[in-house]
Amino acid sequence: MNDIRRTILWVIFGFSMVLLWDKWQVHTGNNATFFPAPPAKVEPAATAASAGASSVPAPVAAAGTPGQVPGTTVASATPREKIVISSDVLKLTFDTEGGSIVGSEMLQYSDMADKSKNFVLLDESASRVYLAQTGLISGTAGGEAPSHKTAMKLVSTERNLQDGANELVVKFESPEVGGVKLIKTYTLTRGSYAIGVRHEVVNTGAVATAPQLYLQLVRDGTKPPGESSFYSTFTGPAVYTEAKKYQKVEFKKIEEGSVDIEKKASNGYVAMVQHYFASAWLLGDGIERNLFMRKVDTNLYSVGMITPLDTIAPGATKAVDARIFVGPQLEKTLESLAPGLELVKDYGWLTILAKPLYWLLDKLHSVIQNWGWSIMALVLLLKIAFYWLNAKAYASMAKMKAINPRIAEMRERLKDKPQEMQQAMMKIYREEKINPLGGCFPIMIQIPVFIALYWVLLSSVEMRNAPWALWIHDLSSPDPFFILPFVMTLTSLLQTALNPAPPDPMQAKLMWFMPLVFSVMFFFFPAGLVLYWITNNTLSIAQQWLINTRMGVPPQFNLPKFR
């Protein structure tokens, strides 16, 4: 009867874990794994583009509360046109409506689903909306100014970065709107994902004016295609200021109106973040700006900043320089562009451990020139660093294994006297000077380090399309033949077999189920992560075998009994 009750309880427990996992997936922004809901609808590009007209706040009050949007689209004789501009690392699509960036291809990164295509970050299509927009808010109540909905004219001619050239300049000019003309000059630099953007505001009217400049990123709230539901990475807007540092906000929080970010600053940036890639508007330090996040339309959100311009006299021009980053989360590149920008590569609460681990991994790669072998070398170095901690843990396990026959005999003899059995077991532990938890504590100390390494491997764009050996051509994708996950499962089971079996039969069975359940997820994990676990398991087995042999406890396999 007790066995039946235990079985029922385990079934209930297992189903509860499935439900909890499913709810956690939904909570972290992923699709449900076992009970998926219909996918969120993304507005078509045409609808989203028009919705973008209402995505910019009007002048911000002292409290930082956004007001209404600047006025209507200004008609122009120039028809709306999409213009493609290419450097050596980026292919950008500009829209003459507002001179906005509505498309970006990474020329050095292929699409995960179709390796023959370039990866697309910014996009304006029927299924995706992700735009970079700028414009002016009139300094006159109820007035108009050139915005991202104003038709502009391309006044530069070059569309490709020429051989031997270091820069490519793209210039858009607006018509006069409300006595103001806006000239946008984009400067693409060879080898760089950071684009200089100069805004020149010309007062063509007869009176002084003091408009405000806004810079924003507009994106749909859908996760990037191909994201696995077995691990969660952040997708959404973020801001950084010296005062409050890095603040990321889920789209759900914007939907609920519960955004709590720094509203005013004179430094920092705004960004849209997703796995491996990001975009960010960067302004120089010392320039006052108001930060905002808001919902634009159904499944469409914006993050941006507004900076007031000094009063511009009639006939005068005011220029503001900014940069937009559109590219991969290469840590050293991000660090060189702006303080705190490297935080878009999100290691979570283990950043303090993850950053030095990434540094060491990068140094190893500079010597080995293969990310797969570098991962294995890093795990080997960590195992060496933790050798004495592991030695203590495995020595404790070896002692436990040595007294297991006495424990088993005692349990059989006192199986009807649980209290006396517990006292006898503690007596044996005291006599043999064994701490039952002695094998756990040294291993638990290492867990944060290996979790941090997990996030380093999961977050590093360097793993994307990086080959290791033989059939593994992409360390960021699952093993296509599931060989590595199968090997990882075998090493996990072998580790379990080498450990001393728990005295309680139910615990012993659970110890065998855990690696099997845990290994299921690894069939969907990136190959680089699985390679890391295989290396860790293999080195742990080797060390455990060595320590057992030295202590005179012959290694033996404790196979499960499921009767």
C-alpha positions in Angstrom: 0.0 0.0 0.0 2.8 2.4 0.9 4.5 1.8 -2.5 1.2 2.6 -4.3 0.9 5.8 -2.3 4.4 6.8 -3.1 3.9 6.1 -6.8 0.8 8.3 -6.8 2.7 11.1 -5.0 5.5 10.9 -7.5 3.1 11.1 -10.4 1.4 14.1 -8.8 4.8 15.7 -8.2 6.0 15.1 -11.7 2.9 16.6 -13.2 3.2 19.6 -10.9 6.7 20.1 -12.1 5.5 20.1 -15.7 2.8 22.7 -14.9 5.3 24.8 -13.0 7.8 24.6 -15.9 5.1 25.7 -18.3 4.1 28.6 -16.2 7.7 29.7 -15.8 8.2 29.7 -19.6 5.1 32.0 -20.0 6.3 34.2 -17.1 9.8 34.7 -18.7 8.2 35.6 -22.0 8.7 32.3 -23.9 6.0 30.2 -25.4 4.6 27.5 -23.2 6.4 24.2 -23.8 3.6 21.7 -23.1 0.4 23.8 -23.4 1.1 26.5 -25.9 -1.3 29.4 -26.5 -1.9 30.8 -30.0 1.0 33.1 -31.1 0.6 36.8 -30.5 -0.4 38.7 -33.6 2.1 41.2 -35.0 0.7 44.2 -36.8 1.5 44.3 -40.5 4.3 46.8 -41.4 1.9 49.3 -42.9 -0.2 49.5 -39.8 2.8 49.6 -37.5 4.5 52.3 -39.5 1.5 54.5 -39.2 1.2 53.6 -35.5 4.8 54.8 -35.2 3.5 58.3 -35.8 2.0 58.3 -32.3 4.9 56.8 -30.5 6.8 59.9 -29.6 5.9 61.9 -26.5 5.5 65.7 -26.7 7.6 68.0 -24.6 8.2 66.4 -21.2 7.2 68.1 -18.0 9.4 68.2 -15.0 7.9 65.0 -13.7 8.9 63.3 -16.9 5.4 62.4 -18.0 5.0 62.0 -21.8 2.3 64.2 -23.5 0.8 64.0 -26.9 2.5 63.4 -30.2 3.7 66.0 -32.7 1.4 66.8 -35.5 0.6 65.5 -39.0 2.7 64.1 -41.8 4.0 66.8 -44.1 3.3 66.2 -47.8 6.2 66.4 -50.2 6.6 66.1 -54.0 9.3 63.4 -53.3 7.7 59.9 -53.3 8.4 57.6 -50.4 11.4 55.4 -51.2 13.4 52.6 -49.6 17.2 53.2 -50.0 19.8 50.4 -49.3 23.2 51.5 -48.1 26.1 49.1 -47.5 29.3 49.1 -45.5 31.6 46.1 -45.1 29.6 44.8 -42.0 26.1 46.3 -42.4 23.5 46.6 -45.1 21.0 49.3 -44.0 17.6 50.1 -45.4 16.5 53.7 -45.0 13.0 55.1 -45.5 12.7 58.6 -47.0 9.7 59.0 -44.7 11.6 60.5 -41.8 15.0 59.3 -42.9 14.5 56.3 -40.5 16.4 53.0 -40.5 13.8 50.3 -41.3 16.1 47.4 -42.0 19.6 46.1 -41.1 21.4 43.0 -42.3 24.5 41.7 -40.5 26.9 40.9 -43.4 29.1 38.8 -41.2 26.4 36.8 -39.4 24.1 34.4 -41.2 20.5 33.6 -40.4 20.1 30.6 -38.1 17.2 29.1 -40.1 18.7 29.7 -43.5 22.6 29.9 -43.5 22.5 31.3 -47.1 20.9 34.6 -45.8 22.2 37.4 -43.7 20.8 37.8 -40.2 18.2 40.7 -40.1 17.9 42.8 -37.0 16.0 45.9 -37.8 13.0 45.1 -40.0 9.8 46.4 -41.4 7.8 43.5 -42.9 4.4 41.7 -42.6 5.8 39.6 -39.7 8.3 41.9 -37.9 8.5 45.5 -36.9 11.8 46.9 -35.5 12.7 50.5 -36.5 15.1 53.3 -35.5 13.5 56.7 -35.7 14.3 60.3 -34.9 12.6 63.7 -35.3 11.8 67.0 -33.7 9.0 68.1 -31.3 8.0 71.7 -31.9 9.0 74.3 -29.3 5.7 76.1 -30.0 2.5 74.8 -28.3 0.4 73.1 -31.0 3.2 73.8 -33.6 4.6 71.3 -36.0 8.2 70.2 -36.7 9.9 67.6 -38.9 9.3 64.2 -37.4 9.9 60.6 -38.4 6.6 60.9 -40.5 7.9 63.8 -42.5 8.9 63.0 -46.1 12.6 63.7 -46.6 14.9 63.9 -49.6 18.2 62.0 -50.0 20.8 64.5 -50.9 23.9 62.2 -50.9 24.8 59.9 -53.8 27.1 57.2 -52.6 25.3 54.0 -51.5 28.3 51.6 -51.0 31.5 51.9 -49.0 34.2 52.1 -51.6 37.4 50.1 -51.5 40.0 52.1 -49.7 37.4 54.4 -48.1 36.9 54.5 -44.4 33.6 56.3 -44.2 30.3 56.4 -46.1 28.0 59.5 -45.6 24.3 59.4 -46.1 22.3 62.6 -45.8 18.6 63.3 -45.7 17.0 66.8 -45.7 13.4 67.7 -44.7 11.2 70.4 -46.2 10.5 73.4 -44.0 7.9 72.5 -41.3 6.8 75.1 -38.8 9.7 77.3 -39.7 12.2 74.6 -39.1 14.3 72.3 -41.4 15.9 69.1 -40.2 19.1 67.6 -41.9 20.1 64.1 -40.8 23.6 62.9 -41.7 24.5 59.2 -41.1 28.2 58.2 -41.1 29.0 54.6 -41.5 32.6 53.6 -40.6 34.5 50.6 -41.9 34.3 47.6 -39.6 31.9 49.4 -37.1 28.4 48.7 -36.1 28.1 52.2 -34.5 26.7 54.8 -36.9 27.2 58.5 -36.4 24.0 60.5 -36.7 24.2 64.3 -36.8 21.0 66.3 -36.6 21.2 69.8 -37.9 18.2 72.0 -37.0 17.9 75.1 -39.2 15.6 77.9 -38.1 14.1 79.1 -41.4 11.4 81.2 -39.7 11.3 84.8 -38.5 11.3 84.1 -34.8 13.5 82.2 -32.4 12.5 78.6 -31.6 13.5 75.9 -29.1 12.5 72.5 -30.4 13.3 69.1 -28.8 15.0 66.2 -30.5 13.8 62.6 -29.9 15.6 59.4 -30.6 13.6 56.1 -30.4 13.6 52.4 -31.1 10.2 50.8 -32.0 9.8 47.1 -31.8 7.1 44.4 -31.7 6.9 42.4 -28.5 7.5 39.0 -30.2 10.5 36.9 -29.3 13.1 36.4 -32.1 12.2 33.4 -34.3 14.0 30.2 -33.4 14.4 30.9 -29.7 14.3 27.7 -27.7 11.6 27.3 -25.0 14.1 25.2 -22.9 16.2 28.2 -21.9 15.2 31.8 -21.5 17.0 34.9 -22.8 15.7 38.5 -22.4 14.0 40.3 -25.2 12.9 43.9 -24.6 13.9 47.5 -24.0 16.6 48.7 -21.5 18.0 52.0 -20.3 21.3 52.8 -18.6 22.2 55.8 -16.5 25.0 56.4 -14.1 22.5 56.9 -11.2 20.5 53.7 -11.6 22.8 51.7 -13.9 21.3 49.0 -16.2 17.5 48.7 -16.1 15.7 46.2 -18.4 11.9 46.1 -18.7 9.8 43.3 -20.0 7.2 44.2 -22.6 4.6 42.9 -20.2 5.5 45.6 -17.7 5.0 48.3 -20.3 1.6 46.7 -21.2 0.7 46.9 -17.5 1.9 50.5 -17.1 4.2 49.5 -14.3 7.5 50.8 -15.7 9.9 52.2 -13.1 13.0 53.6 -14.8 15.2 56.7 -14.4 13.2 59.5 -16.2 15.8 62.3 -16.4 19.6 62.0 -16.9 22.6 63.7 -18.5 24.3 60.4 -19.5 23.5 56.8 -20.6 21.7 55.2 -23.4 18.4 53.5 -24.5 18.4 50.1 -26.1 16.4 47.2 -27.5 17.9 43.9 -26.5 17.5 40.3 -27.7 19.6 37.1 -27.8 23.0 37.9 -29.2 22.1 41.3 -30.8 21.1 44.7 -29.7 20.4 48.3 -30.9 21.0 51.4 -28.9 20.8 55.2 -29.2 23.9 56.9 -27.7 24.2 60.6 -26.7 27.3 62.2 -25.3 27.6 62.7 -21.6 26.5 66.1 -20.3 23.5 66.4 -22.7 20.3 66.5 -20.7 17.7 63.9 -21.8 14.3 62.5 -20.7 13.9 58.8 -21.0 10.7 57.0 -21.9 9.2 53.6 -22.6 5.6 53.2 -23.9 3.2 51.0 -25.7 2.6 52.3 -29.3 0.0 49.9 -30.6 -1.1 46.3 -30.4 2.1 44.3 -29.7 4.3 47.4 -30.5 6.5 49.2 -28.0 9.0 52.0 -28.0 12.0 53.1 -25.9 13.7 56.5 -26.4 15.1 59.7 -25.2 14.2 63.4 -25.7 16.7 66.1 -25.5 15.9 69.9 -25.4 17.8 72.1 -27.8 19.0 75.6 -27.0 17.0 78.5 -28.4 17.8 78.8 -32.1 17.7 82.3 -33.5 16.2 83.0 -37.0 18.6 81.9 -39.7 20.8 80.0 -37.2 21.6 76.3 -37.1 21.9 73.9 -34.1 23.6 70.5 -34.4 23.3 67.5 -32.1 25.6 64.5 -32.6 24.4 61.0 -31.6 25.3 57.4 -32.5 23.2 54.4 -33.1 24.6 50.9 -32.5 23.0 48.1 -34.5 24.9 44.9 -34.2 26.1 41.8 -32.2 26.8 41.8 -28.5 30.6 41.6 -28.8 31.7 42.5 -25.3 34.9 44.4 -26.0 33.2 46.3 -28.8 30.4 47.4 -26.6 32.7 48.4 -23.8 34.6 50.7 -26.2 31.5 52.5 -27.4 29.8 53.7 -24.1 30.0 53.1 -20.4 27.6 50.3 -19.4 26.8 49.3 -23.0 28.3 45.9 -22.5 25.5 45.1 -20.0 23.1 44.5 -22.9 24.9 41.2 -23.0 23.0 40.1 -19.9 24.6 37.6 -17.4 22.0 38.4 -14.8 22.9 38.3 -11.1 26.1 36.4 -11.7 27.8 39.1 -13.8 30.6 39.5 -11.2 31.6 35.9 -12.0 30.6 35.7 -15.6 32.8 38.6 -16.8 36.1 37.2 -15.7 35.1 33.7 -17.1 34.4 35.3 -20.4 37.7 37.1 -20.3 39.5 33.8 -19.7 37.6 32.0 -22.4 38.4 34.8 -24.9 42.1 34.6 -23.9 42.1 30.8 -24.4 40.4 31.3 -27.8 43.1 33.7 -28.9 45.6 30.9 -28.5 43.5 27.8 -29.5 41.5 29.5 -32.3 38.5 27.1 -31.8 35.7 27.9 -29.4 34.8 24.3 -28.8 38.3 23.4 -27.6 38.5 26.7 -25.7 35.3 25.7 -23.8 36.9 22.3 -22.9 40.2 24.0 -21.9 38.3 26.5 -19.6 36.4 23.7 -17.8 39.7 21.9 -17.3 41.2 25.0 -15.7 38.2 25.4 -13.5 38.5 21.7 -12.4 42.2 22.3 -11.6 41.3 25.4 -9.6 38.7 23.5 -7.6 40.7 20.3 -7.3 41.1 20.3 -3.6 37.4 21.1 -3.0 36.4 18.3 -5.3 38.9 16.0 -3.6 37.3 16.6 -0.2 33.8 15.9 -1.7 34.9 12.7 -3.4 36.8 11.6 -0.3 33.7 11.9 1.7 31.7 10.0 -0.9 34.4 7.3 -0.8 34.0 6.9 2.9 30.3 6.7 2.6 30.6 4.0 0.0 33.0 2.0 2.2 30.4 1.9 5.1 27.4 1.2 2.8 27.4 -2.5 3.6 27.2 -1.8 7.3 24.4 0.7 6.7 22.5 -1.7 4.5 22.8 -4.5 7.1 21.7 -2.2 9.9 18.7 -0.9 7.9 17.6 -4.5 7.2 18.0 -5.4 10.8 16.1 -2.4 12.2 13.6 -1.8 9.4 10.7 -2.0 11.8 12.3 0.4 14.3 12.9 3.7 12.5 13.9 5.7 15.5 16.5 3.1 16.6 17.7 2.9 13.0 18.3 6.6 12.8 20.3 6.6 16.1 22.3 3.6 14.9 23.1 5.3 11.6 24.3 8.5 13.4 26.5 6.3 15.7 28.2 4.8 12.6 28.8 8.2 11.2 30.4 9.4 14.4 32.6 6.3 14.8 33.8 6.6 11.2 34.1 10.5 11.4 31.9 10.9 8.4 29.8 14.0 7.7 26.8 12.9 5.5 26.8 16.3 3.9 30.6 16.4 3.4 30.3 15.4 -0.2 27.7 18.1 -1.0 29.1 21.3 0.5 32.3 21.5 -1.6 30.3 20.9 -4.7 27.7 23.5 -3.8 30.4 26.2 -3.5 31.3 25.6 -7.1 27.7 25.8 -8.5 27.6 29.6 -8.9 30.8 29.5 -11.0 29.4 26.8 -13.3 26.1 28.6 -13.6 28.0 31.8 -14.5 29.9 29.8 -17.2 26.5 28.5 -18.5 25.3 32.1 -19.0 28.6 33.1 -20.6 28.2 30.3 -23.2 24.5 31.0 -23.7 25.0 34.8 -24.2 28.2 34.9 -26.3 27.5 35.7 -29.9 30.9 34.3 -30.7 29.4 30.8 -30.4 26.9 31.6 -33.2 27.8 29.5 -36.3 31.2 28.7 -34.6 32.3 25.1 -35.5 33.9 22.7 -33.2 34.8 19.4 -34.9 33.3 16.7 -37.1 29.5 17.2 -37.4 29.3 20.2 -35.0 29.3 23.2 -37.3 27.4 25.6 -34.9 28.0 25.6 -31.2 24.9 27.8 -30.6 22.6 25.3 -32.2 21.5 21.9 -30.9 23.5 18.8 -32.1 21.7 17.8 -35.3 22.2 14.1 -34.6 21.7 14.3 -30.8 25.1 12.5 -30.2 26.4 15.0 -27.7 23.2 15.0 -25.6 23.3 11.2 -25.6 26.9 11.1 -24.5 26.1 13.7 -21.8 23.3 11.5 -20.5 25.6 8.5 -20.3 28.2 10.5 -18.4 25.5 11.7 -16.0 24.4 8.2 -15.4 27.9 7.0 -14.9 28.5 9.7 -12.3 25.4 8.6 -10.5 26.5 5.0 -10.6 29.9 5.9 -9.0 28.3 7.8 -6.2 27.4 5.9 -3.0 23.7 4.8 -3.1 21.5 6.6 -0.6 20.3 4.3 2.2 16.7 5.0 1.5 15.5 3.0 -1.6 13.2 5.7 -2.7 16.0 8.3 -2.6 18.2 5.8 -4.5 15.6 5.6 -7.3 15.2 9.4 -7.4 19.0 9.8 -7.8 18.7 7.8 -11.1 15.6 9.6 -12.3 17.1 13.1 -11.8 19.9 12.8 -14.4 17.5 11.3 -16.9 15.0 14.1 -16.5 17.7 16.7 -16.5 19.3 15.3 -19.7 16.1 15.6 -21.7 16.5 19.4 -21.8 20.0 19.1 -23.1 18.7 17.5 -26.3 17.4 21.0 -27.1 20.3 23.0 -25.7 23.1 24.6 -27.9 25.9 22.2 -28.6 28.4 24.4 -26.8 26.5 24.1 -23.5 26.3 20.3 -23.9 30.0 20.1 -24.7 30.7 22.1 -21.5 28.7 19.6 -19.4 30.2 16.6 -21.0 33.7 17.9 -20.3 32.7 18.7 -16.7 31.2 15.3 -16.1 34.1 13.4 -17.7 36.7 15.3 -15.6 34.5 14.7 -12.4 34.4 11.0 -13.1 38.1 10.8 -13.7 38.9 12.7 -10.4 36.4 10.6 -8.5 37.9 7.4 -9.8 41.4 8.5 -8.9 40.5 9.5 -5.4 38.5 6.3 -4.7 41.5 4.3 -5.9 43.9 6.2 -3.7 41.7 5.7 -0.6 41.6 2.0 -1.2 37.9 2.0 -2.1 37.7 0.2 -5.4 35.4 2.1 -7.9 32.2 0.2 -8.4 28.9 0.9 -10.1 25.8 1.1 -7.9 23.1 0.1 -10.3 19.5 0.9 -9.4 16.9 -1.5 -8.2 13.5 -0.5 -9.4 11.6 -3.5 -8.0 
